[in-house]
Amino acid sequence: MGVITFPPSSQTTETIQECYSWGEPMNVQFTESGYFSGDNSEAFTPNPPTGNFVAPVTIGPYNAVAQNSSVTFTFFDTVTGKSYSYEITIQQEKCP
């Protein structure tokens, strides 16, 4: 099961790229409070909710759909004022 964490624990950029295979589950973990949103409501089922989350909290699991797709999840950290993104590709083949 994959986990995306906001804000990301170790990163050199504000956008992280990840890959999920069809049907692979994902959880979203918030270690800081902030606003979470996604730009493709059909990439995971059920669709992760948009809105403010008070940390610490983990939501999910959400399963990648069985079709090639992509989604960008964005998080605005209300403590630091920074935004972070995960660009996720969903593909039938096993991810590298």
N, C-alpha and C positions, 0 to 999 in steps of 0.2 A: 504494500500500500504506500502510495506517495503522500508526502506532506509538504505543503508550501507554508512558509513561515513569514509573517509580517511583524516587524521589519525583518528582512533576511539577516541571519546571524553572521554570515561572513560573505562579504561581497565587495567587488571593486567597482561595480557600476550600479546604477539605479534600476536597470532592467536585467532580469535573469531569464534565460531561455531554458525550457524543459520540454520533455517529450513524454507522452503517455500512449500506451497501446489501447486498442479498442477494449472497452469494458474494465480497464484498470481503475481501481478506486483511488480517490484523493481526499485528504482532509486538509482543512485550512486552519492554521494555528496563529493566534494573535498573542504576541508577547507585550505589545503596547496597544493602547486604545486608539481607535481611529475609524475612518470611513473606508469601506470596502465596496468595490463594484467590478463588474465584468462587461465586456463588449459583445458577447455572443451567448444568448440565453439558451442555445440549443447544443452547446458543446459538452455539457455534463448533465446527467440526470440523477436525482432532481437538480434543478438549476440552483446553484448557491445563491443565497439571499444577498441583496444589496442593502447597505445601511451602516449605521454606527455600531461598533462592537467594543465592549468594555473588557479589557484584558485582565487576567489571562483567561482565554477561552479557546476551545477547539471545536470546529463545526465539521460535519460530514458524517459518513463518507458520501462522496459524490462520484458517480461512475462515468468514465469517458464514453461517449456515444459510439455506436458501431458504424462510423463513417469517418472518412478523413475530414478533419476540421482544424480550426485554431481559435484561440481565445486569449485575450489579454485581461488579466486580473490586476487591478490597480488598488493601492492602499495609500491613504493620506494619513500620516502619523500626526495626531493632534498634539503630541508632546513636543516634537522637534520641528513640525511644519514641513517635513520632507514627504515626497511621494515616491513609492516603489512600485514596480510592475514585474509580473511574471508573464512572459509570452509563452504560451503552451501550444504545442502542436500535437494533434491526435492523429495517429496513423495505424493502419492495419498491421504492418510489419512490426516485429519486436523492436523497441527503441534501443539505440546504442547505449 
